[in-house]
Amino acid sequence: MVELSGLFLRHGLAVTIVVVEPPAASTDASTAVARAAEANPSVNFHVLPLPPPDTTVPPATAEQGQGQEPPRDPFALLRRANAPLRDYLRSVLASASVRALVLDMFCVDALDVAAELGVPAYIFYTSSASSLAVSLHMPHKQAEVNASFGDIGDAPLFFPGVPPFRSTELPDNALDRDNQVYRIFSAILSG
Ligand SMILES: *[C@@H]1O[C@H](CO)[C@@H](O)[C@H](O)[C@H]1NC(C)=O
């Protein structure tokens, strides 16, 4: 995001990097933000407070624990940042225009905030070309295989644009088609 900011700055755009507060007190994360801000004085940094978990969410999807939630579903955590993001963008929009919201791919839920406020949004996906090729084709391959990748043995998988590979070489989350993170990921990739 900092590298991308440089590109926007060279085109005369002002940039604010909005970071979601880490769920547990993390000096590493705070230090990283402080260091990035110090090294990039022409970029604004804004840390969004993370509201407590929504207790009205049914238990099946609610996150466990308070404060020290497991990072099992990063999407649920980031979804909670929508309200403070909306407040922050409203406060900015009161006195300035916002040309675009550039979102890390894990922050796809913020697309709803962008739509609500009429701000154009883009997803910034910093993968290798191979990872992007596999990810984009994954929903098609999953439908074709019609089973969890972890259950199909050692037969080579063929994805356009990359050499054949075995299902065991996929990330662990992708081996079980009922894995929650994999399902959310697939829903994003299926558009
Ligand atoms: C997928 O597999 C299930 C059994 O696990 C089967 O009932 C279903 O018809 C299959 N779907 C397709 C599209 O082949």
The ligand as an SDF file (V2000), in Angstrom:
LIG
                    3D

 14 14  0  0  0  0  0  0  0  0999 V2000
  -21.2860  -33.7050   -7.0390 C   0  0  0  0  0  0  0  0  0  0  0  0
  -21.1530  -34.8140   -6.1770 O   0  0  0  0  0  0  0  0  0  0  0  0
  -22.3450  -35.2170   -5.5340 C   0  0  0  0  0  0  0  0  0  0  0  0
  -22.0170  -36.3800   -4.6290 C   0  0  0  0  0  0  0  0  0  0  0  0
  -20.9670  -36.0360   -3.7560 O   0  0  0  0  0  0  0  0  0  0  0  0
  -23.4000  -35.5940   -6.5430 C   0  0  0  0  0  0  0  0  0  0  0  0
  -24.6050  -35.8890   -5.9020 O   0  0  0  0  0  0  0  0  0  0  0  0
  -23.6310  -34.4610   -7.5170 C   0  0  0  0  0  0  0  0  0  0  0  0
  -24.4920  -34.8640   -8.5360 O   0  0  0  0  0  0  0  0  0  0  0  0
  -22.2930  -34.0120   -8.1310 C   0  0  0  0  0  0  0  0  0  0  0  0
  -22.5210  -32.8440   -8.9580 N   0  0  0  0  0  0  0  0  0  0  0  0
  -22.0890  -32.7730  -10.2030 C   0  0  0  0  0  0  0  0  0  0  0  0
  -22.3790  -31.4860  -10.9150 C   0  0  0  0  0  0  0  0  0  0  0  0
  -21.4700  -33.6660  -10.7400 O   0  0  0  0  0  0  0  0  0  0  0  0
  1  2  1  0
  1 10  1  0
  2  3  1  0
  3  4  1  0
  3  6  1  0
  4  5  1  0
  6  7  1  0
  6  8  1  0
  8  9  1  0
  8 10  1  0
 10 11  1  0
 11 12  1  0
 12 13  1  0
 12 14  2  0
M  END
$$$$
